[in-house]
Amino acid sequence: MNSKLSKFLWLSPIVVAGLAWSFWPSEDDAQNASVSYQTSQVSLGDIRQTISATGSLEAVDDVVIGAQLSGQITKIMVDFNDVVEQGQLLAQIDPSTFEAKVAQASALVLKQEADLKLQGIAIQQAEVNLEQAKRDLRQAQELFTKNHLSQNELDDMASQAKLAELALKQAHAQMDVLQANLASSKASLRQSQIDLDRTEIRAPIDGFVINRTIEAGQTVASSYNTPELFTLAKDLAQMEIHAHIDESDIGFVKLKQSVNFSVDAHPERRFRGQVTQIRQAPQENSGVVSYIVIMQANNPQGLLLPGMTANLTINVDTLHQVQRVPSTALRIGERLGAKQADGRPNLMQTLEQLDLSDEQKAQLQAGMPKRPSTPSSSARNQYRQKISALLKEVLTEEQAQLNRDIRDGKVRFAHLALLENGQPVLTRVQLGISDDEHTAVISPDLGEAHVITSMGRK
């Protein structure tokens, strides 16, 4: 047989029938023992593909309120379930120390403001002294020109004027220092006032108290971590479910998919929700990778509470009145398909699913490259590149897209064993979604055929 043709074996119906007989355990079994088949008729019905998971219910808008200061809680104004308004006082930390710091900082500011006033007077005095020294110097110069004053005396008067000028500059520099100190003291006063204000724990939002972790008299320490005092929620009319979805299922989850769930507190009730967010950060636990999916659900009656465990089902896809077969039938077809594919390259199996024309088959037979004689990675890469170039030249755009979908697992093909005239016949089908019992068959139309679901000896 031509070497290229052997790489691309197209099965005739006779060969398929022969392979169907080879499906059974041995030729002796087929000849010496009768085989019984259990079948199921292809039916029309609905198939719903779902993902099951568990999640935790949380309030949509909840705020954890902590203490930014260390101290003793002297008053608690609210309790669990109390309705609060934004700005309402929830608790009081002992303000005594902080009030003293504010008083001390205020006194320091007053003192430094008084020092500034005194320094202002000192500057005015230095200006007066400078003017007097300048007048004295001018008079000394006049007397010196008339020989009524010696050179030494004139030099002394010039030195006095220079010292007066330096004294004025020093007074201005001291004023700058005092102004800077005053600005620093005012900043310290503002910080002390902020700390005093923070002794009052107030509500940042309108809502109600869903958790309180402190009692009056308890001491809180904020040196390392902010102590959590209260948890407020706007309301519980809307709830969120935070669920960990396994990496094998996350590809099927899409935004706006519907969700059904139940909680142990109300096992007879079924609640509905919707996928609102798919977080892309992986969560790894003991080598298992999952992703957090956020779902939102209405809670008008307030039956759902934060922290409840939700047993949920995400509705991935639904097909209505589609032809379907029991999923057990696929195992029979898989065994027969494995017999058929024995010794044949996976590429050949894939190309058979593309409905190639006779002309395309001939082109592929003529252009199929030889397999590399050495198993090196470079040789395999060159072989793949030649195959890709050949397929790009031969396949239509639709066939190329179907080939990519098959490769990526978006489109699935399988074999079913149909019982015709008491004998199994292998049929290739395109599969759709599956549920726990059935798998959808997209094509071909099987009508009222019976598929083999199990076999055994009589």
C-alpha beads as a LAMMPS data file, in Angstrom:
LAMMPS data file: protein, C-alpha beads

458 atoms
457 bonds

1 atom types
1 bond types

-500.0 500.0 xlo xhi
-500.0 500.0 ylo yhi
-500.0 500.0 zlo zhi

Masses

1 110.0

Atoms # bond

1 1 1 0.000 0.000 0.000
2 1 1 1.189 3.526 -0.715
3 1 1 2.916 4.916 2.450
4 1 1 1.020 8.203 2.291
5 1 1 -2.271 6.442 1.810
6 1 1 -1.628 4.232 4.828
7 1 1 -1.360 7.370 6.986
8 1 1 -4.862 8.372 6.027
9 1 1 -7.191 5.354 6.140
10 1 1 -10.820 6.183 5.330
11 1 1 -13.116 3.475 6.688
12 1 1 -15.748 1.936 4.441
13 1 1 -19.060 0.694 5.888
14 1 1 -17.780 -2.881 5.508
15 1 1 -14.711 -2.109 7.622
16 1 1 -16.873 -0.398 10.254
17 1 1 -19.141 -3.415 10.433
18 1 1 -16.119 -5.673 10.827
19 1 1 -14.781 -3.512 13.635
20 1 1 -18.173 -3.593 15.311
21 1 1 -17.879 -7.386 15.540
22 1 1 -14.346 -7.054 16.926
23 1 1 -15.844 -5.021 19.765
24 1 1 -16.879 -8.137 21.599
25 1 1 -14.470 -9.915 23.960
26 1 1 -13.258 -12.564 21.467
27 1 1 -14.219 -14.251 18.232
28 1 1 -14.980 -17.464 20.132
29 1 1 -17.486 -15.563 22.266
30 1 1 -19.246 -14.278 19.174
31 1 1 -19.319 -17.734 17.590
32 1 1 -19.949 -20.013 20.562
33 1 1 -22.041 -17.887 22.908
34 1 1 -25.003 -15.698 22.211
35 1 1 -24.744 -12.146 23.440
36 1 1 -27.553 -10.230 25.073
37 1 1 -27.950 -6.483 24.740
38 1 1 -29.663 -3.985 26.915
39 1 1 -30.813 -1.001 24.911
40 1 1 -32.560 2.291 25.370
41 1 1 -34.506 4.160 22.749
42 1 1 -33.328 7.609 21.737
43 1 1 -35.750 10.050 23.317
44 1 1 -36.611 13.725 23.220
45 1 1 -36.375 15.684 26.441
46 1 1 -34.726 18.472 28.367
47 1 1 -31.121 18.400 29.538
48 1 1 -29.829 20.811 32.132
49 1 1 -26.075 21.070 32.675
50 1 1 -25.252 22.255 36.185
51 1 1 -22.361 22.770 38.575
52 1 1 -22.840 21.935 42.249
53 1 1 -20.958 23.735 44.999
54 1 1 -21.313 25.187 48.471
55 1 1 -20.877 28.797 49.511
56 1 1 -21.259 31.216 52.382
57 1 1 -23.958 33.877 52.591
58 1 1 -22.829 37.419 53.320
59 1 1 -24.472 40.831 53.446
60 1 1 -23.955 42.865 50.273
61 1 1 -22.885 46.084 52.028
62 1 1 -21.458 45.272 55.425
63 1 1 -18.934 47.451 57.236
64 1 1 -16.594 46.302 59.994
65 1 1 -16.001 49.139 62.471
66 1 1 -12.799 49.161 64.462
67 1 1 -11.031 51.339 67.015
68 1 1 -8.160 53.535 65.868
69 1 1 -7.071 54.190 69.456
70 1 1 -6.174 52.131 72.479
71 1 1 -8.160 52.593 75.642
72 1 1 -10.999 51.384 77.813
73 1 1 -14.552 51.217 76.497
74 1 1 -16.654 53.289 78.913
75 1 1 -20.013 53.254 77.107
76 1 1 -21.804 51.087 74.545
77 1 1 -24.844 52.751 73.017
78 1 1 -26.182 49.990 70.717
79 1 1 -26.831 46.266 70.758
80 1 1 -27.377 43.497 68.239
81 1 1 -30.008 44.231 65.544
82 1 1 -30.321 47.910 66.547
83 1 1 -31.051 50.259 63.655
84 1 1 -28.500 53.079 63.439
85 1 1 -28.054 56.240 61.383
86 1 1 -24.886 57.576 59.836
87 1 1 -22.901 59.511 62.454
88 1 1 -24.733 57.976 65.414
89 1 1 -22.604 57.304 68.510
90 1 1 -22.076 53.563 68.971
91 1 1 -19.481 53.413 71.748
92 1 1 -17.176 55.644 73.770
93 1 1 -13.505 55.095 74.592
94 1 1 -12.350 56.752 77.823
95 1 1 -11.490 60.308 76.633
96 1 1 -9.642 61.518 79.764
97 1 1 -6.105 61.057 78.453
98 1 1 -6.962 62.544 75.080
99 1 1 -8.755 65.526 76.630
100 1 1 -5.622 66.242 78.670
101 1 1 -3.489 66.097 75.517
102 1 1 -5.820 68.559 73.807
103 1 1 -5.640 70.918 76.792
104 1 1 -1.853 70.672 76.879
105 1 1 -1.547 71.331 73.148
106 1 1 -3.961 74.274 73.407
107 1 1 -1.917 75.813 76.218
108 1 1 1.268 75.447 74.210
109 1 1 -0.339 77.194 71.244
110 1 1 -1.476 80.082 73.477
111 1 1 2.020 80.410 74.939
112 1 1 3.673 80.464 71.545
113 1 1 1.190 83.030 70.254
114 1 1 2.149 85.244 73.226
115 1 1 5.828 84.643 72.456
116 1 1 5.193 85.854 68.925
117 1 1 3.682 89.053 70.229
118 1 1 6.699 89.629 72.485
119 1 1 9.014 88.922 69.588
120 1 1 7.127 91.464 67.529
121 1 1 7.825 94.062 70.178
122 1 1 11.493 93.001 70.241
123 1 1 11.677 93.560 66.493
124 1 1 10.204 97.028 66.840
125 1 1 12.755 97.859 69.555
126 1 1 15.580 96.551 67.357
127 1 1 14.382 98.774 64.504
128 1 1 14.363 101.813 66.790
129 1 1 17.884 100.998 68.013
130 1 1 19.072 100.637 64.435
131 1 1 17.682 104.011 63.447
132 1 1 19.324 105.641 66.478
133 1 1 22.674 103.998 65.663
134 1 1 22.474 105.242 62.080
135 1 1 21.789 108.852 63.265
136 1 1 24.667 108.678 65.709
137 1 1 26.957 107.449 62.934
138 1 1 25.982 110.286 60.616
139 1 1 26.649 112.868 63.374
140 1 1 30.015 111.247 64.124
141 1 1 30.990 111.443 60.465
142 1 1 30.175 115.158 60.386
143 1 1 32.215 115.771 63.517
144 1 1 35.080 113.711 62.080
145 1 1 35.194 115.886 58.944
146 1 1 35.552 118.967 61.196
147 1 1 38.305 117.281 63.204
148 1 1 36.136 117.278 66.310
149 1 1 36.161 113.425 66.528
150 1 1 39.000 110.968 66.352
151 1 1 39.164 107.993 63.974
152 1 1 38.784 105.514 66.829
153 1 1 35.622 107.202 68.014
154 1 1 34.214 107.151 64.466
155 1 1 34.995 103.453 64.157
156 1 1 33.204 102.762 67.436
157 1 1 30.097 104.532 66.180
158 1 1 30.176 102.485 62.922
159 1 1 30.480 99.274 64.935
160 1 1 27.472 100.260 67.050
161 1 1 25.377 100.761 63.895
162 1 1 26.473 97.400 62.498
163 1 1 25.582 95.625 65.740
164 1 1 22.153 97.270 65.736
165 1 1 21.567 96.001 62.188
166 1 1 22.575 92.456 63.188
167 1 1 20.297 92.597 66.235
168 1 1 17.342 93.426 63.966
169 1 1 18.141 90.484 61.682
170 1 1 18.414 88.187 64.686
171 1 1 15.020 89.338 65.947
172 1 1 13.439 88.539 62.571
173 1 1 15.088 85.081 62.561
174 1 1 13.736 84.387 66.037
175 1 1 10.309 85.447 64.782
176 1 1 10.565 82.840 61.986
177 1 1 11.504 80.153 64.522
178 1 1 8.579 81.063 66.753
179 1 1 6.164 81.020 63.809
180 1 1 7.392 77.550 62.787
181 1 1 7.015 76.299 66.363
182 1 1 3.522 77.737 66.484
183 1 1 2.564 75.966 63.226
184 1 1 3.920 72.689 64.631
185 1 1 2.015 73.181 67.883
186 1 1 -1.207 73.904 66.015
187 1 1 -0.714 70.695 63.996
188 1 1 -0.190 68.777 67.236
189 1 1 -3.351 70.377 68.601
190 1 1 -5.309 69.272 65.517
191 1 1 -3.939 65.732 65.888
192 1 1 -4.843 65.681 69.572
193 1 1 -8.330 66.877 68.691
194 1 1 -8.633 64.167 66.030
195 1 1 -7.593 61.538 68.578
196 1 1 -10.151 62.927 71.026
197 1 1 -12.855 62.732 68.336
198 1 1 -11.865 59.139 67.610
199 1 1 -12.749 58.148 71.147
200 1 1 -16.331 58.383 69.886
201 1 1 -17.064 55.323 67.715
202 1 1 -19.722 56.453 65.226
203 1 1 -21.677 54.692 62.485
204 1 1 -20.285 55.382 58.988
205 1 1 -23.497 54.259 57.234
206 1 1 -27.215 53.888 57.813
207 1 1 -28.051 50.300 58.677
208 1 1 -28.273 47.957 61.625
209 1 1 -25.906 46.085 63.889
210 1 1 -25.320 42.462 62.883
211 1 1 -22.370 41.867 65.209
212 1 1 -20.862 43.361 68.367
213 1 1 -17.622 42.038 69.842
214 1 1 -17.049 44.318 72.860
215 1 1 -18.493 44.986 76.293
216 1 1 -18.353 48.073 78.496
217 1 1 -15.165 48.123 80.549
218 1 1 -13.206 46.148 77.993
219 1 1 -9.841 47.538 76.922
220 1 1 -8.972 47.668 73.235
221 1 1 -5.415 47.874 71.912
222 1 1 -4.733 49.205 68.411
223 1 1 -0.952 49.016 68.506
224 1 1 -0.679 46.247 65.887
225 1 1 -4.100 45.381 64.478
226 1 1 -7.266 47.440 64.421
227 1 1 -9.694 45.889 66.940
228 1 1 -13.066 45.020 65.385
229 1 1 -15.920 46.374 67.506
230 1 1 -19.074 46.277 65.376
231 1 1 -20.294 44.995 62.034
232 1 1 -23.015 47.014 60.334
233 1 1 -25.089 46.098 57.286
234 1 1 -27.226 48.416 55.211
235 1 1 -29.939 45.766 54.972
236 1 1 -30.372 42.072 54.247
237 1 1 -32.824 42.492 51.375
238 1 1 -29.931 41.594 49.080
239 1 1 -27.453 38.856 49.974
240 1 1 -24.261 37.580 48.392
241 1 1 -23.025 34.009 48.121
242 1 1 -19.262 33.493 48.028
243 1 1 -18.565 30.063 46.519
244 1 1 -15.310 28.276 45.651
245 1 1 -15.623 26.691 42.188
246 1 1 -13.134 24.010 41.157
247 1 1 -10.759 24.860 38.323
248 1 1 -12.246 22.052 36.216
249 1 1 -15.658 23.767 36.342
250 1 1 -14.770 27.466 36.309
251 1 1 -14.630 27.548 32.491
252 1 1 -18.363 26.831 32.343
253 1 1 -19.343 29.649 34.714
254 1 1 -20.531 32.870 33.076
255 1 1 -21.965 36.131 34.359
256 1 1 -25.767 36.313 34.752
257 1 1 -26.160 32.527 34.953
258 1 1 -29.019 31.572 37.248
259 1 1 -28.357 29.835 40.556
260 1 1 -30.626 27.673 42.718
261 1 1 -29.699 27.087 46.326
262 1 1 -30.964 25.994 49.710
263 1 1 -29.858 26.522 53.292
264 1 1 -30.033 24.131 56.223
265 1 1 -32.207 26.545 58.187
266 1 1 -34.978 26.251 55.572
267 1 1 -34.402 22.940 53.766
268 1 1 -37.869 22.962 52.228
269 1 1 -37.327 26.334 50.520
270 1 1 -35.530 26.878 47.242
271 1 1 -33.960 30.257 46.632
272 1 1 -32.766 31.774 43.377
273 1 1 -29.802 33.974 42.535
274 1 1 -27.520 35.096 39.738
275 1 1 -23.784 35.036 39.070
276 1 1 -22.504 38.627 39.369
277 1 1 -18.722 38.277 39.610
278 1 1 -16.012 35.738 38.751
279 1 1 -12.787 36.519 40.571
280 1 1 -9.652 35.576 38.672
281 1 1 -7.300 35.228 41.640
282 1 1 -6.703 31.492 42.250
283 1 1 -7.299 30.025 45.692
284 1 1 -5.090 27.045 46.515
285 1 1 -5.776 24.677 49.385
286 1 1 -3.839 21.415 49.774
287 1 1 -2.960 21.460 46.085
288 1 1 -6.571 22.010 44.980
289 1 1 -7.097 25.178 42.937
290 1 1 -10.432 26.947 42.960
291 1 1 -11.847 30.361 42.089
292 1 1 -14.278 32.542 44.032
293 1 1 -17.598 33.211 42.305
294 1 1 -19.973 35.835 43.712
295 1 1 -23.714 35.346 43.361
296 1 1 -26.460 37.741 44.414
297 1 1 -29.875 36.726 45.716
298 1 1 -32.985 38.573 46.855
299 1 1 -34.010 38.151 50.483
300 1 1 -37.275 40.082 50.893
301 1 1 -38.512 37.977 53.805
302 1 1 -35.203 38.055 55.677
303 1 1 -34.922 34.268 55.814
304 1 1 -31.283 34.317 54.712
305 1 1 -28.744 35.418 57.297
306 1 1 -25.015 36.143 57.058
307 1 1 -22.819 33.101 57.597
308 1 1 -25.360 30.511 56.443
309 1 1 -24.055 27.728 54.195
310 1 1 -25.691 27.678 50.762
311 1 1 -25.910 24.386 48.877
312 1 1 -26.063 25.734 45.361
313 1 1 -26.443 24.666 41.773
314 1 1 -25.268 26.906 38.928
315 1 1 -27.348 26.409 35.790
316 1 1 -24.734 26.324 33.038
317 1 1 -26.931 25.499 30.042
318 1 1 -30.323 24.025 29.203
319 1 1 -31.516 22.339 26.030
320 1 1 -35.241 21.775 25.519
321 1 1 -36.720 18.836 23.624
322 1 1 -33.393 17.650 22.277
323 1 1 -32.640 14.066 21.288
324 1 1 -30.754 12.395 24.097
325 1 1 -29.283 9.049 25.024
326 1 1 -28.317 7.522 28.357
327 1 1 -24.747 8.468 29.219
328 1 1 -23.989 4.771 29.784
329 1 1 -24.352 4.253 26.013
330 1 1 -21.264 6.380 25.464
331 1 1 -19.092 3.824 27.257
332 1 1 -20.135 1.113 24.813
333 1 1 -19.413 3.430 21.892
334 1 1 -16.088 4.412 23.451
335 1 1 -14.973 0.796 23.583
336 1 1 -15.971 0.255 19.973
337 1 1 -14.333 3.529 18.945
338 1 1 -11.144 2.457 20.699
339 1 1 -11.143 -0.731 18.608
340 1 1 -11.676 1.301 15.463
341 1 1 -8.892 3.788 16.329
342 1 1 -6.386 1.086 17.273
343 1 1 -3.087 1.867 15.585
344 1 1 -4.391 4.992 13.811
345 1 1 -3.067 8.487 14.508
346 1 1 -5.250 10.886 16.498
347 1 1 -5.046 13.346 13.588
348 1 1 -6.784 10.842 11.325
349 1 1 -9.548 10.390 13.890
350 1 1 -10.066 14.139 14.108
351 1 1 -10.106 14.721 10.358
352 1 1 -12.804 12.085 9.916
353 1 1 -15.087 14.368 11.945
354 1 1 -14.717 17.288 9.509
355 1 1 -16.807 15.806 6.644
356 1 1 -14.051 16.223 4.088
357 1 1 -14.842 16.019 0.399
358 1 1 -13.168 13.443 -1.852
359 1 1 -11.035 16.217 -3.330
360 1 1 -9.879 17.336 0.125
361 1 1 -9.051 13.746 1.072
362 1 1 -6.969 13.383 -2.074
363 1 1 -5.145 16.654 -1.356
364 1 1 -4.328 15.503 2.157
365 1 1 -3.160 12.099 0.942
366 1 1 -0.885 13.731 -1.610
367 1 1 0.545 16.339 0.730
368 1 1 0.819 14.386 3.973
369 1 1 4.444 14.674 5.206
370 1 1 6.410 11.662 6.354
371 1 1 6.652 11.100 10.061
372 1 1 10.074 11.966 11.495
373 1 1 12.385 8.996 11.856
374 1 1 13.952 10.472 15.018
375 1 1 11.827 11.406 18.055
376 1 1 13.609 14.739 18.629
377 1 1 11.547 17.742 19.654
378 1 1 12.755 19.803 16.682
379 1 1 11.706 17.074 14.239
380 1 1 8.281 16.811 15.881
381 1 1 7.846 20.602 15.710
382 1 1 8.735 20.650 12.012
383 1 1 6.257 17.820 11.406
384 1 1 3.490 19.734 13.209
385 1 1 4.272 22.901 11.269
386 1 1 3.997 21.026 7.963
387 1 1 0.686 19.477 9.051
388 1 1 -0.661 22.905 10.094
389 1 1 0.374 24.457 6.785
390 1 1 -1.285 21.609 4.864
391 1 1 -4.540 21.868 6.843
392 1 1 -4.596 25.644 6.373
393 1 1 -4.373 25.113 2.626
394 1 1 -6.953 22.309 2.375
395 1 1 -9.657 23.027 4.980
396 1 1 -12.426 25.551 4.510
397 1 1 -12.861 28.303 7.097
398 1 1 -15.769 26.445 8.718
399 1 1 -13.812 23.167 8.830
400 1 1 -10.781 24.927 10.295
401 1 1 -12.945 26.468 13.034
402 1 1 -14.530 23.084 13.763
403 1 1 -11.048 21.549 13.955
404 1 1 -10.003 24.200 16.521
405 1 1 -13.200 23.639 18.512
406 1 1 -12.558 19.889 18.575
407 1 1 -8.961 20.447 19.633
408 1 1 -10.045 22.842 22.412
409 1 1 -12.840 20.538 23.618
410 1 1 -15.641 22.934 22.623
411 1 1 -17.130 20.364 20.245
412 1 1 -17.260 16.685 21.175
413 1 1 -17.708 13.673 18.945
414 1 1 -18.260 10.119 20.072
415 1 1 -19.502 6.757 18.843
416 1 1 -22.783 5.075 19.725
417 1 1 -23.527 1.401 19.195
418 1 1 -27.006 1.124 17.640
419 1 1 -28.808 -2.205 17.640
420 1 1 -29.987 -2.954 14.111
421 1 1 -31.388 -6.373 13.184
422 1 1 -29.996 -7.778 16.394
423 1 1 -26.458 -6.616 15.641
424 1 1 -24.464 -3.580 16.886
425 1 1 -23.661 -0.897 14.346
426 1 1 -21.216 1.874 15.137
427 1 1 -22.421 5.441 14.472
428 1 1 -20.448 8.658 14.916
429 1 1 -22.400 11.475 16.623
430 1 1 -21.798 15.021 17.790
431 1 1 -22.535 15.445 21.482
432 1 1 -24.006 18.354 23.395
433 1 1 -24.285 18.978 27.105
434 1 1 -24.814 16.296 29.722
435 1 1 -26.589 15.940 33.018
436 1 1 -26.392 13.138 35.573
437 1 1 -28.296 10.668 33.369
438 1 1 -28.437 11.778 29.732
439 1 1 -26.248 13.305 27.034
440 1 1 -27.611 15.406 24.182
441 1 1 -26.972 14.256 20.603
442 1 1 -26.716 17.263 18.287
443 1 1 -26.304 15.322 15.060
444 1 1 -27.189 13.181 13.193
445 1 1 -30.927 12.637 13.674
446 1 1 -31.159 9.148 15.179
447 1 1 -34.933 8.986 15.002
448 1 1 -36.274 6.192 17.208
449 1 1 -33.074 4.126 17.148
450 1 1 -32.115 1.913 20.059
451 1 1 -28.667 2.419 21.538
452 1 1 -26.831 -0.311 23.384
453 1 1 -26.271 0.589 27.026
454 1 1 -24.769 -2.713 28.202
455 1 1 -24.009 -6.197 26.953
456 1 1 -23.388 -9.653 28.334
457 1 1 -23.628 -13.329 27.655
458 1 1 -26.960 -15.029 27.870

Bonds

1 1 1 2
2 1 2 3
3 1 3 4
4 1 4 5
5 1 5 6
6 1 6 7
7 1 7 8
8 1 8 9
9 1 9 10
10 1 10 11
11 1 11 12
12 1 12 13
13 1 13 14
14 1 14 15
15 1 15 16
16 1 16 17
17 1 17 18
18 1 18 19
19 1 19 20
20 1 20 21
21 1 21 22
22 1 22 23
23 1 23 24
24 1 24 25
25 1 25 26
26 1 26 27
27 1 27 28
28 1 28 29
29 1 29 30
30 1 30 31
31 1 31 32
32 1 32 33
33 1 33 34
34 1 34 35
35 1 35 36
36 1 36 37
37 1 37 38
38 1 38 39
39 1 39 40
40 1 40 41
41 1 41 42
42 1 42 43
43 1 43 44
44 1 44 45
45 1 45 46
46 1 46 47
47 1 47 48
48 1 48 49
49 1 49 50
50 1 50 51
51 1 51 52
52 1 52 53
53 1 53 54
54 1 54 55
55 1 55 56
56 1 56 57
57 1 57 58
58 1 58 59
59 1 59 60
60 1 60 61
61 1 61 62
62 1 62 63
63 1 63 64
64 1 64 65
65 1 65 66
66 1 66 67
67 1 67 68
68 1 68 69
69 1 69 70
70 1 70 71
71 1 71 72
72 1 72 73
73 1 73 74
74 1 74 75
75 1 75 76
76 1 76 77
77 1 77 78
78 1 78 79
79 1 79 80
80 1 80 81
81 1 81 82
82 1 82 83
83 1 83 84
84 1 84 85
85 1 85 86
86 1 86 87
87 1 87 88
88 1 88 89
89 1 89 90
90 1 90 91
91 1 91 92
92 1 92 93
93 1 93 94
94 1 94 95
95 1 95 96
96 1 96 97
97 1 97 98
98 1 98 99
99 1 99 100
100 1 100 101
101 1 101 102
102 1 102 103
103 1 103 104
104 1 104 105
105 1 105 106
106 1 106 107
107 1 107 108
108 1 108 109
109 1 109 110
110 1 110 111
111 1 111 112
112 1 112 113
113 1 113 114
114 1 114 115
115 1 115 116
116 1 116 117
117 1 117 118
118 1 118 119
119 1 119 120
120 1 120 121
121 1 121 122
122 1 122 123
123 1 123 124
124 1 124 125
125 1 125 126
126 1 126 127
127 1 127 128
128 1 128 129
129 1 129 130
130 1 130 131
131 1 131 132
132 1 132 133
133 1 133 134
134 1 134 135
135 1 135 136
136 1 136 137
137 1 137 138
138 1 138 139
139 1 139 140
140 1 140 141
141 1 141 142
142 1 142 143
143 1 143 144
144 1 144 145
145 1 145 146
146 1 146 147
147 1 147 148
148 1 148 149
149 1 149 150
150 1 150 151
151 1 151 152
152 1 152 153
153 1 153 154
154 1 154 155
155 1 155 156
156 1 156 157
157 1 157 158
158 1 158 159
159 1 159 160
160 1 160 161
161 1 161 162
162 1 162 163
163 1 163 164
164 1 164 165
165 1 165 166
166 1 166 167
167 1 167 168
168 1 168 169
169 1 169 170
170 1 170 171
171 1 171 172
172 1 172 173
173 1 173 174
174 1 174 175
175 1 175 176
176 1 176 177
177 1 177 178
178 1 178 179
179 1 179 180
180 1 180 181
181 1 181 182
182 1 182 183
183 1 183 184
184 1 184 185
185 1 185 186
186 1 186 187
187 1 187 188
188 1 188 189
189 1 189 190
190 1 190 191
191 1 191 192
192 1 192 193
193 1 193 194
194 1 194 195
195 1 195 196
196 1 196 197
197 1 197 198
198 1 198 199
199 1 199 200
200 1 200 201
201 1 201 202
202 1 202 203
203 1 203 204
204 1 204 205
205 1 205 206
206 1 206 207
207 1 207 208
208 1 208 209
209 1 209 210
210 1 210 211
211 1 211 212
212 1 212 213
213 1 213 214
214 1 214 215
215 1 215 216
216 1 216 217
217 1 217 218
218 1 218 219
219 1 219 220
220 1 220 221
221 1 221 222
222 1 222 223
223 1 223 224
224 1 224 225
225 1 225 226
226 1 226 227
227 1 227 228
228 1 228 229
229 1 229 230
230 1 230 231
231 1 231 232
232 1 232 233
233 1 233 234
234 1 234 235
235 1 235 236
236 1 236 237
237 1 237 238
238 1 238 239
239 1 239 240
240 1 240 241
241 1 241 242
242 1 242 243
243 1 243 244
244 1 244 245
245 1 245 246
246 1 246 247
247 1 247 248
248 1 248 249
249 1 249 250
250 1 250 251
251 1 251 252
252 1 252 253
253 1 253 254
254 1 254 255
255 1 255 256
256 1 256 257
257 1 257 258
258 1 258 259
259 1 259 260
260 1 260 261
261 1 261 262
262 1 262 263
263 1 263 264
264 1 264 265
265 1 265 266
266 1 266 267
267 1 267 268
268 1 268 269
269 1 269 270
270 1 270 271
271 1 271 272
272 1 272 273
273 1 273 274
274 1 274 275
275 1 275 276
276 1 276 277
277 1 277 278
278 1 278 279
279 1 279 280
280 1 280 281
281 1 281 282
282 1 282 283
283 1 283 284
284 1 284 285
285 1 285 286
286 1 286 287
287 1 287 288
288 1 288 289
289 1 289 290
290 1 290 291
291 1 291 292
292 1 292 293
293 1 293 294
294 1 294 295
295 1 295 296
296 1 296 297
297 1 297 298
298 1 298 299
299 1 299 300
300 1 300 301
301 1 301 302
302 1 302 303
303 1 303 304
304 1 304 305
305 1 305 306
306 1 306 307
307 1 307 308
308 1 308 309
309 1 309 310
310 1 310 311
311 1 311 312
312 1 312 313
313 1 313 314
314 1 314 315
315 1 315 316
316 1 316 317
317 1 317 318
318 1 318 319
319 1 319 320
320 1 320 321
321 1 321 322
322 1 322 323
323 1 323 324
324 1 324 325
325 1 325 326
326 1 326 327
327 1 327 328
328 1 328 329
329 1 329 330
330 1 330 331
331 1 331 332
332 1 332 333
333 1 333 334
334 1 334 335
335 1 335 336
336 1 336 337
337 1 337 338
338 1 338 339
339 1 339 340
340 1 340 341
341 1 341 342
342 1 342 343
343 1 343 344
344 1 344 345
345 1 345 346
346 1 346 347
347 1 347 348
348 1 348 349
349 1 349 350
350 1 350 351
351 1 351 352
352 1 352 353
353 1 353 354
354 1 354 355
355 1 355 356
356 1 356 357
357 1 357 358
358 1 358 359
359 1 359 360
360 1 360 361
361 1 361 362
362 1 362 363
363 1 363 364
364 1 364 365
365 1 365 366
366 1 366 367
367 1 367 368
368 1 368 369
369 1 369 370
370 1 370 371
371 1 371 372
372 1 372 373
373 1 373 374
374 1 374 375
375 1 375 376
376 1 376 377
377 1 377 378
378 1 378 379
379 1 379 380
380 1 380 381
381 1 381 382
382 1 382 383
383 1 383 384
384 1 384 385
385 1 385 386
386 1 386 387
387 1 387 388
388 1 388 389
389 1 389 390
390 1 390 391
391 1 391 392
392 1 392 393
393 1 393 394
394 1 394 395
395 1 395 396
396 1 396 397
397 1 397 398
398 1 398 399
399 1 399 400
400 1 400 401
401 1 401 402
402 1 402 403
403 1 403 404
404 1 404 405
405 1 405 406
406 1 406 407
407 1 407 408
408 1 408 409
409 1 409 410
410 1 410 411
411 1 411 412
412 1 412 413
413 1 413 414
414 1 414 415
415 1 415 416
416 1 416 417
417 1 417 418
418 1 418 419
419 1 419 420
420 1 420 421
421 1 421 422
422 1 422 423
423 1 423 424
424 1 424 425
425 1 425 426
426 1 426 427
427 1 427 428
428 1 428 429
429 1 429 430
430 1 430 431
431 1 431 432
432 1 432 433
433 1 433 434
434 1 434 435
435 1 435 436
436 1 436 437
437 1 437 438
438 1 438 439
439 1 439 440
440 1 440 441
441 1 441 442
442 1 442 443
443 1 443 444
444 1 444 445
445 1 445 446
446 1 446 447
447 1 447 448
448 1 448 449
449 1 449 450
450 1 450 451
451 1 451 452
452 1 452 453
453 1 453 454
454 1 454 455
455 1 455 456
456 1 456 457
457 1 457 458
